[in-house]
Amino acid sequence: MGKSNPYKDFFSGGVGGVCLVVAGHPLDTIKVRLQTMPPVKAGESPLYKGTLDCAMQTIRKEGFFGLYKGMAAPVAGVTPMFAVCFLGFGIGKKLQQETPDQDLTYLQFFKAGMLAGVFTTAIMTPGERIKCLLQIQADSKVKQYAGPVDCAKQLYREGGIRSIYRGTAATLLRDVPASGMYFMTYEWLQHVLTPKGHDRNELSVGRTLTAGGFAGMFNWLVAIPPDVLKSRLQTAPAGTYPNGIRDVARELLRHEGIFALYKGVIPVMLRAFPANAACFLGYEVTMKGLDWLFPE
C-alpha cells in the first residue's frame, strides 16, 4: 500500500471485504458452531467431533448451502466494514506521517491497524451478532429467525439497540489488537517478498496472496480467544451473562479450561489463509484499477 487516498482506500477495502466473505464463510460457520456447541457432560459424546465432522453433519442435514447460512448479514455489513477498516488504516498512517512519502516503522503500522479496528466496531458488532445467531440454527426445519432482517427485528423487540449491539466490548477486545497485527504482518511480508531493486506494486499475484493469507493467520492467532468469548456472549439468551464478557470468561475457564479459548482454531486457520488472501488481492487489484482510472 503506497500513498493513502481515503476514497480509494474506502472503495478498494469494500471490494476486498466481499472477496473475504465469499471465500471464507463456510469455515466461519463451522467455527461458530464448534465454539458454541454445549459442553460435553459425563458419558455423552460431543455434538461435533471436530471440523470435518461438523462440516459433514451440516451438509448432510442442511445441504451444501447450510455452510453459507447467515452470509447475507456479513455481506451487507462487510462492504462498509472493510471499506471503513482500510480507510481507518489509511488515516492511522497519515496521522503518523510528517510527509506523504515518509516510511513508517512496523510499530506505527501496528498502531494504524489498531485504529482501523476501532473504526470497524460500530458496523461489525450488530453484523456479527446476527451472523452468529443464524449460524447456530443447526436444524433447518425449526428456525427461530427467518433471516437477518427478521433476526434484527426480534433482537430489537427483545432489548432495543442494546440487544443488537451486545458484544461491543468483546468485539473491541478482539479487533483492536488483531487489526494491528493484521496490517503490520501484511506490510512486513510485502516488504520481505519484494525482490531487491523492485517496487512492492510489482508483486506477483502469488506473493500478494501469500502476504494476505499469512496476515490473516497472524490476525486470528491474536483474535481467537476473545472471538470465542464474543461468540458465546452474542448467542446466549438475554440475561445469561449480566456482567458481559467477564462472566463468559469466568464460566468458560471454570468449566472447560483455558484450551476452550481456542475452540474452533482449526477452521479459523483453514479459513484465514484463503479468505484474507482473497481480501488483500481484491483490495490491491481494485486499488491498481482506481490508480489507472484516476491517477494522482
GUSE-842659 format. One record per residue (C-alpha): residue number from 1; residue in one letter; x, y, z. Coordinates in Angstrom, 2 decimals. Layout:
N
@nr NUM | rest a | x X | y Y | z Z
...
END
This chain:
296
@nr 1 | rest m | x 0.00 | y 0.00 | z 0.00
@nr 2 | rest g | x 1.61 | y 3.24 | z -1.10
@nr 3 | rest k | x 0.24 | y 6.75 | z -0.57
@nr 4 | rest s | x -3.15 | y 6.73 | z 1.10
@nr 5 | rest n | x -6.16 | y 8.14 | z -0.70
@nr 6 | rest p | x -9.24 | y 7.92 | z 1.55
@nr 7 | rest y | x -11.71 | y 7.45 | z -1.31
@nr 8 | rest k | x -9.67 | y 4.73 | z -2.99
@nr 9 | rest d | x -8.95 | y 3.03 | z 0.35
@nr 10 | rest f | x -12.67 | y 3.04 | z 1.15
@nr 11 | rest f | x -13.82 | y 1.56 | z -2.16
@nr 12 | rest s | x -10.97 | y -0.96 | z -2.50
@nr 13 | rest g | x -11.45 | y -2.11 | z 1.08
@nr 14 | rest g | x -15.13 | y -2.79 | z 0.38
@nr 15 | rest v | x -14.28 | y -4.98 | z -2.62
@nr 16 | rest g | x -11.67 | y -6.81 | z -0.53
@nr 17 | rest g | x -14.24 | y -7.47 | z 2.19
@nr 18 | rest v | x -16.73 | y -9.05 | z -0.22
@nr 19 | rest c | x -13.95 | y -11.31 | z -1.55
@nr 20 | rest l | x -13.14 | y -12.33 | z 2.04
@nr 21 | rest v | x -16.73 | y -13.32 | z 2.91
@nr 22 | rest v | x -17.33 | y -15.36 | z -0.22
@nr 23 | rest a | x -14.04 | y -17.24 | z 0.21
@nr 24 | rest g | x -14.27 | y -17.80 | z 3.96
@nr 25 | rest h | x -17.89 | y -18.09 | z 5.10
@nr 26 | rest p | x -18.28 | y -21.92 | z 5.09
@nr 27 | rest l | x -15.39 | y -22.35 | z 7.54
@nr 28 | rest d | x -16.67 | y -19.41 | z 9.57
@nr 29 | rest t | x -19.98 | y -21.25 | z 10.01
@nr 30 | rest i | x -18.13 | y -24.34 | z 11.21
@nr 31 | rest k | x -16.02 | y -22.22 | z 13.58
@nr 32 | rest v | x -19.08 | y -20.64 | z 15.21
@nr 33 | rest r | x -20.85 | y -23.99 | z 15.60
@nr 34 | rest l | x -17.80 | y -25.55 | z 17.24
@nr 35 | rest q | x -17.36 | y -22.55 | z 19.55
@nr 36 | rest t | x -20.99 | y -22.51 | z 20.69
@nr 37 | rest m | x -21.79 | y -26.24 | z 20.99
@nr 38 | rest p | x -22.89 | y -27.22 | z 24.52
@nr 39 | rest p | x -20.24 | y -28.50 | z 26.97
@nr 40 | rest v | x -19.87 | y -32.30 | z 26.99
@nr 41 | rest k | x -21.45 | y -34.00 | z 30.03
@nr 42 | rest a | x -20.09 | y -37.21 | z 31.58
@nr 43 | rest g | x -20.87 | y -40.23 | z 29.42
@nr 44 | rest e | x -22.05 | y -38.14 | z 26.45
@nr 45 | rest s | x -20.42 | y -37.61 | z 23.07
@nr 46 | rest p | x -19.74 | y -34.05 | z 21.83
@nr 47 | rest l | x -22.21 | y -32.63 | z 19.30
@nr 48 | rest y | x -19.34 | y -32.38 | z 16.78
@nr 49 | rest k | x -16.14 | y -34.44 | z 16.93
@nr 50 | rest g | x -14.17 | y -31.84 | z 15.02
@nr 51 | rest t | x -14.00 | y -29.60 | z 11.95
@nr 52 | rest l | x -14.67 | y -32.31 | z 9.35
@nr 53 | rest d | x -17.47 | y -33.90 | z 11.38
@nr 54 | rest c | x -19.16 | y -30.51 | z 11.81
@nr 55 | rest a | x -18.90 | y -29.87 | z 8.05
@nr 56 | rest m | x -20.28 | y -33.31 | z 7.16
@nr 57 | rest q | x -23.17 | y -33.07 | z 9.64
@nr 58 | rest t | x -24.08 | y -29.61 | z 8.34
@nr 59 | rest i | x -24.05 | y -30.74 | z 4.69
@nr 60 | rest r | x -25.96 | y -33.94 | z 5.50
@nr 61 | rest k | x -28.72 | y -32.15 | z 7.45
@nr 62 | rest e | x -28.91 | y -28.83 | z 5.63
@nr 63 | rest g | x -27.26 | y -29.31 | z 2.26
@nr 64 | rest f | x -24.08 | y -27.64 | z 0.99
@nr 65 | rest f | x -25.58 | y -24.16 | z 1.29
@nr 66 | rest g | x -26.09 | y -24.78 | z 5.01
@nr 67 | rest l | x -22.42 | y -23.77 | z 5.24
@nr 68 | rest y | x -23.42 | y -20.37 | z 3.85
@nr 69 | rest k | x -26.11 | y -19.73 | z 6.48
@nr 70 | rest g | x -26.02 | y -16.20 | z 7.82
@nr 71 | rest m | x -23.90 | y -14.90 | z 4.93
@nr 72 | rest a | x -26.34 | y -12.13 | z 4.00
@nr 73 | rest a | x -25.58 | y -10.25 | z 7.23
@nr 74 | rest p | x -21.78 | y -10.18 | z 6.84
@nr 75 | rest v | x -22.02 | y -9.42 | z 3.09
@nr 76 | rest a | x -24.32 | y -6.47 | z 3.87
@nr 77 | rest g | x -22.04 | y -5.37 | z 6.69
@nr 78 | rest v | x -18.68 | y -6.35 | z 5.28
@nr 79 | rest t | x -18.56 | y -3.91 | z 2.35
@nr 80 | rest p | x -18.86 | y -0.82 | z 4.56
@nr 81 | rest m | x -16.92 | y -2.56 | z 7.35
@nr 82 | rest f | x -13.82 | y -3.34 | z 5.30
@nr 83 | rest a | x -14.20 | y -0.04 | z 3.49
@nr 84 | rest v | x -14.07 | y 1.69 | z 6.89
@nr 85 | rest c | x -11.30 | y -0.67 | z 8.05
@nr 86 | rest f | x -8.95 | y 0.19 | z 5.18
@nr 87 | rest l | x -9.98 | y 3.85 | z 5.45
@nr 88 | rest g | x -9.11 | y 3.76 | z 9.16
@nr 89 | rest f | x -5.73 | y 2.18 | z 8.39
@nr 90 | rest g | x -5.03 | y 4.89 | z 5.82
@nr 91 | rest i | x -5.97 | y 7.62 | z 8.31
@nr 92 | rest g | x -3.87 | y 5.92 | z 11.01
@nr 93 | rest k | x -0.86 | y 6.02 | z 8.69
@nr 94 | rest k | x -1.43 | y 9.65 | z 7.71
@nr 95 | rest l | x -1.69 | y 10.76 | z 11.34
@nr 96 | rest q | x 1.82 | y 9.42 | z 11.96
@nr 97 | rest q | x 3.45 | y 10.74 | z 8.79
@nr 98 | rest e | x 5.16 | y 14.14 | z 8.67
@nr 99 | rest t | x 5.30 | y 13.96 | z 4.86
@nr 100 | rest p | x 3.13 | y 11.85 | z 2.48
@nr 101 | rest d | x 6.16 | y 9.79 | z 1.39
@nr 102 | rest q | x 7.53 | y 9.09 | z 4.87
@nr 103 | rest d | x 8.16 | y 5.41 | z 5.56
@nr 104 | rest l | x 6.58 | y 4.10 | z 8.75
@nr 105 | rest t | x 8.02 | y 1.64 | z 11.25
@nr 106 | rest y | x 6.26 | y -1.67 | z 11.84
@nr 107 | rest l | x 5.13 | y -0.41 | z 15.25
@nr 108 | rest q | x 3.50 | y 2.56 | z 13.52
@nr 109 | rest f | x 1.75 | y 0.20 | z 11.09
@nr 110 | rest f | x 0.52 | y -1.74 | z 14.14
@nr 111 | rest k | x -0.91 | y 1.46 | z 15.68
@nr 112 | rest a | x -2.60 | y 2.40 | z 12.39
@nr 113 | rest g | x -4.12 | y -1.08 | z 12.26
@nr 114 | rest m | x -5.42 | y -0.72 | z 15.82
@nr 115 | rest l | x -7.22 | y 2.47 | z 14.77
@nr 116 | rest a | x -8.79 | y 0.52 | z 11.89
@nr 117 | rest g | x -10.11 | y -1.98 | z 14.47
@nr 118 | rest v | x -11.79 | y 0.82 | z 16.42
@nr 119 | rest f | x -13.34 | y 2.21 | z 13.24
@nr 120 | rest t | x -14.97 | y -1.10 | z 12.29
@nr 121 | rest t | x -16.58 | y -1.99 | z 15.62
@nr 122 | rest a | x -19.75 | y 0.08 | z 15.12
@nr 123 | rest i | x -20.52 | y -1.87 | z 11.93
@nr 124 | rest m | x -19.01 | y -5.18 | z 12.95
@nr 125 | rest t | x -20.87 | y -5.78 | z 16.23
@nr 126 | rest p | x -24.51 | y -6.00 | z 15.00
@nr 127 | rest g | x -23.49 | y -7.91 | z 11.85
@nr 128 | rest e | x -21.53 | y -10.45 | z 13.92
@nr 129 | rest r | x -24.37 | y -10.87 | z 16.44
@nr 130 | rest i | x -26.92 | y -11.59 | z 13.69
@nr 131 | rest k | x -24.48 | y -13.85 | z 11.79
@nr 132 | rest c | x -23.68 | y -15.97 | z 14.85
@nr 133 | rest l | x -27.36 | y -16.42 | z 15.77
@nr 134 | rest l | x -28.22 | y -17.53 | z 12.23
@nr 135 | rest q | x -25.21 | y -19.86 | z 12.05
@nr 136 | rest i | x -26.12 | y -21.83 | z 15.17
@nr 137 | rest q | x -29.57 | y -22.66 | z 13.82
@nr 138 | rest a | x -28.38 | y -26.19 | z 13.10
@nr 139 | rest d | x -31.85 | y -27.61 | z 12.43
@nr 140 | rest s | x -33.06 | y -26.22 | z 9.13
@nr 141 | rest k | x -36.65 | y -27.31 | z 9.89
@nr 142 | rest v | x -37.01 | y -25.40 | z 13.15
@nr 143 | rest k | x -35.92 | y -21.81 | z 12.71
@nr 144 | rest q | x -36.19 | y -19.09 | z 15.32
@nr 145 | rest y | x -35.14 | y -16.50 | z 12.75
@nr 146 | rest a | x -36.34 | y -16.39 | z 9.14
@nr 147 | rest g | x -33.28 | y -14.39 | z 8.06
@nr 148 | rest p | x -31.04 | y -11.46 | z 9.00
@nr 149 | rest v | x -33.81 | y -8.82 | z 8.88
@nr 150 | rest d | x -36.16 | y -10.95 | z 11.00
@nr 151 | rest c | x -33.27 | y -11.62 | z 13.42
@nr 152 | rest a | x -32.55 | y -7.89 | z 13.76
@nr 153 | rest k | x -36.26 | y -7.15 | z 14.37
@nr 154 | rest q | x -36.54 | y -9.84 | z 17.05
@nr 155 | rest l | x -33.37 | y -8.63 | z 18.79
@nr 156 | rest y | x -34.69 | y -5.06 | z 18.77
@nr 157 | rest r | x -38.03 | y -6.18 | z 20.25
@nr 158 | rest e | x -36.15 | y -8.21 | z 22.86
@nr 159 | rest g | x -33.93 | y -5.43 | z 24.17
@nr 160 | rest g | x -33.73 | y -2.48 | z 21.82
@nr 161 | rest i | x -30.48 | y -1.25 | z 20.31
@nr 162 | rest r | x -28.53 | y -2.63 | z 23.31
@nr 163 | rest s | x -29.54 | y -6.16 | z 22.31
@nr 164 | rest i | x -28.36 | y -5.64 | z 18.72
@nr 165 | rest y | x -25.05 | y -4.24 | z 19.99
@nr 166 | rest r | x -24.45 | y -6.91 | z 22.63
@nr 167 | rest g | x -20.78 | y -7.87 | z 22.47
@nr 168 | rest t | x -19.37 | y -4.43 | z 21.57
@nr 169 | rest a | x -16.66 | y -4.58 | z 24.25
@nr 170 | rest a | x -15.79 | y -8.14 | z 23.23
@nr 171 | rest t | x -15.57 | y -7.08 | z 19.58
@nr 172 | rest l | x -13.22 | y -4.21 | z 20.51
@nr 173 | rest l | x -11.12 | y -6.58 | z 22.62
@nr 174 | rest r | x -10.80 | y -8.85 | z 19.61
@nr 175 | rest d | x -10.44 | y -6.41 | z 16.74
@nr 176 | rest v | x -8.17 | y -3.63 | z 18.05
@nr 177 | rest p | x -5.02 | y -5.73 | z 18.70
@nr 178 | rest a | x -5.87 | y -8.23 | z 15.95
@nr 179 | rest s | x -6.21 | y -5.49 | z 13.31
@nr 180 | rest g | x -2.87 | y -4.07 | z 14.41
@nr 181 | rest m | x -1.28 | y -7.48 | z 13.88
@nr 182 | rest y | x -3.15 | y -7.91 | z 10.58
@nr 183 | rest f | x -1.86 | y -4.81 | z 8.86
@nr 184 | rest m | x 1.63 | y -4.91 | z 10.41
@nr 185 | rest t | x 2.12 | y -8.51 | z 9.22
@nr 186 | rest y | x 0.89 | y -7.67 | z 5.72
@nr 187 | rest e | x 3.24 | y -4.68 | z 5.45
@nr 188 | rest w | x 6.17 | y -6.76 | z 6.74
@nr 189 | rest l | x 5.51 | y -9.65 | z 4.35
@nr 190 | rest q | x 5.06 | y -7.28 | z 1.41
@nr 191 | rest h | x 8.50 | y -5.85 | z 2.23
@nr 192 | rest v | x 10.07 | y -9.32 | z 2.67
@nr 193 | rest l | x 8.56 | y -10.69 | z -0.53
@nr 194 | rest t | x 9.53 | y -7.73 | z -2.72
@nr 195 | rest p | x 12.71 | y -8.63 | z -4.69
@nr 196 | rest k | x 15.70 | y -6.30 | z -4.29
@nr 197 | rest g | x 15.57 | y -3.35 | z -6.65
@nr 198 | rest h | x 11.83 | y -3.77 | z -7.30
@nr 199 | rest d | x 8.77 | y -1.86 | z -6.14
@nr 200 | rest r | x 6.12 | y -3.58 | z -3.99
@nr 201 | rest n | x 3.50 | y -2.57 | z -6.57
@nr 202 | rest e | x 5.18 | y -5.06 | z -8.92
@nr 203 | rest l | x 4.49 | y -8.03 | z -6.62
@nr 204 | rest s | x 3.00 | y -11.05 | z -8.38
@nr 205 | rest v | x -0.49 | y -12.32 | z -7.61
@nr 206 | rest g | x 1.02 | y -15.34 | z -5.84
@nr 207 | rest r | x 3.12 | y -13.19 | z -3.49
@nr 208 | rest t | x 0.20 | y -10.88 | z -2.76
@nr 209 | rest l | x -1.95 | y -13.92 | z -1.91
@nr 210 | rest t | x 0.83 | y -15.26 | z 0.33
@nr 211 | rest a | x 1.22 | y -11.97 | z 2.22
@nr 212 | rest g | x -2.56 | y -11.57 | z 2.64
@nr 213 | rest g | x -3.07 | y -15.19 | z 3.70
@nr 214 | rest f | x -0.39 | y -15.15 | z 6.39
@nr 215 | rest a | x -1.56 | y -11.73 | z 7.60
@nr 216 | rest g | x -4.98 | y -13.29 | z 8.17
@nr 217 | rest m | x -3.48 | y -16.19 | z 10.12
@nr 218 | rest f | x -1.44 | y -13.89 | z 12.39
@nr 219 | rest n | x -4.56 | y -11.75 | z 12.88
@nr 220 | rest w | x -6.51 | y -14.78 | z 14.13
@nr 221 | rest l | x -3.71 | y -16.00 | z 16.41
@nr 222 | rest v | x -4.37 | y -12.81 | z 18.37
@nr 223 | rest a | x -8.15 | y -12.75 | z 17.85
@nr 224 | rest i | x -9.31 | y -16.31 | z 18.55
@nr 225 | rest p | x -9.58 | y -16.21 | z 22.41
@nr 226 | rest p | x -11.69 | y -13.02 | z 22.52
@nr 227 | rest d | x -13.64 | y -14.32 | z 19.48
@nr 228 | rest v | x -14.67 | y -17.44 | z 21.43
@nr 229 | rest l | x -15.89 | y -15.22 | z 24.29
@nr 230 | rest k | x -17.71 | y -12.93 | z 21.85
@nr 231 | rest s | x -19.48 | y -15.84 | z 20.11
@nr 232 | rest r | x -20.66 | y -17.24 | z 23.47
@nr 233 | rest l | x -21.87 | y -13.83 | z 24.65
@nr 234 | rest q | x -23.67 | y -12.93 | z 21.42
@nr 235 | rest t | x -25.52 | y -16.26 | z 21.09
@nr 236 | rest a | x -26.55 | y -16.65 | z 24.75
@nr 237 | rest p | x -30.15 | y -15.88 | z 25.84
@nr 238 | rest a | x -30.63 | y -12.38 | z 27.28
@nr 239 | rest g | x -29.57 | y -12.14 | z 30.91
@nr 240 | rest t | x -27.27 | y -15.20 | z 30.84
@nr 241 | rest y | x -24.17 | y -13.09 | z 31.40
@nr 242 | rest p | x -25.16 | y -9.93 | z 33.34
@nr 243 | rest n | x -21.54 | y -8.73 | z 33.57
@nr 244 | rest g | x -20.83 | y -9.36 | z 29.91
@nr 245 | rest i | x -17.56 | y -10.81 | z 28.69
@nr 246 | rest r | x -16.13 | y -11.14 | z 32.23
@nr 247 | rest d | x -18.90 | y -13.60 | z 33.15
@nr 248 | rest v | x -18.36 | y -15.55 | z 29.92
@nr 249 | rest a | x -14.61 | y -15.82 | z 30.59
@nr 250 | rest r | x -15.11 | y -16.91 | z 34.23
@nr 251 | rest e | x -17.68 | y -19.59 | z 33.34
@nr 252 | rest l | x -15.71 | y -20.92 | z 30.38
@nr 253 | rest l | x -12.41 | y -21.16 | z 32.27
@nr 254 | rest r | x -14.08 | y -22.74 | z 35.31
@nr 255 | rest h | x -15.98 | y -25.42 | z 33.40
@nr 256 | rest e | x -13.90 | y -26.05 | z 30.28
@nr 257 | rest g | x -10.38 | y -24.83 | z 30.98
@nr 258 | rest i | x -8.05 | y -22.46 | z 29.12
@nr 259 | rest f | x -7.93 | y -24.57 | z 25.95
@nr 260 | rest a | x -11.62 | y -23.81 | z 25.39
@nr 261 | rest l | x -10.44 | y -20.32 | z 24.38
@nr 262 | rest y | x -9.01 | y -21.96 | z 21.26
@nr 263 | rest k | x -12.18 | y -23.84 | z 20.25
@nr 264 | rest g | x -12.62 | y -23.65 | z 16.51
@nr 265 | rest v | x -8.93 | y -22.82 | z 15.90
@nr 266 | rest i | x -8.61 | y -25.38 | z 13.07
@nr 267 | rest p | x -11.46 | y -24.00 | z 10.90
@nr 268 | rest v | x -10.31 | y -20.47 | z 11.79
@nr 269 | rest m | x -6.82 | y -21.10 | z 10.44
@nr 270 | rest l | x -8.09 | y -23.09 | z 7.45
@nr 271 | rest r | x -10.36 | y -20.16 | z 6.61
@nr 272 | rest a | x -7.93 | y -17.37 | z 7.47
@nr 273 | rest f | x -5.44 | y -18.02 | z 4.68
@nr 274 | rest p | x -7.74 | y -18.20 | z 1.61
@nr 275 | rest a | x -10.22 | y -15.61 | z 2.91
@nr 276 | rest n | x -7.61 | y -12.96 | z 3.68
@nr 277 | rest a | x -5.54 | y -13.80 | z 0.63
@nr 278 | rest a | x -8.72 | y -13.08 | z -1.40
@nr 279 | rest c | x -9.35 | y -9.91 | z 0.61
@nr 280 | rest f | x -5.93 | y -8.34 | z 0.00
@nr 281 | rest l | x -5.86 | y -9.45 | z -3.62
@nr 282 | rest g | x -9.28 | y -7.83 | z -4.12
@nr 283 | rest y | x -8.00 | y -4.68 | z -2.40
@nr 284 | rest e | x -4.76 | y -4.48 | z -4.40
@nr 285 | rest v | x -6.36 | y -5.22 | z -7.78
@nr 286 | rest t | x -9.11 | y -2.65 | z -7.17
@nr 287 | rest m | x -6.59 | y -0.06 | z -5.96
@nr 288 | rest k | x -4.46 | y -0.56 | z -9.08
@nr 289 | rest g | x -7.55 | y -0.19 | z -11.25
@nr 290 | rest l | x -8.52 | y 3.04 | z -9.49
@nr 291 | rest d | x -4.97 | y 4.39 | z -9.76
@nr 292 | rest w | x -5.10 | y 3.68 | z -13.50
@nr 293 | rest l | x -8.54 | y 5.31 | z -13.91
@nr 294 | rest f | x -7.86 | y 8.24 | z -11.56
@nr 295 | rest p | x -4.10 | y 8.94 | z -11.50
@nr 296 | rest e | x -2.93 | y 11.44 | z -8.90
END
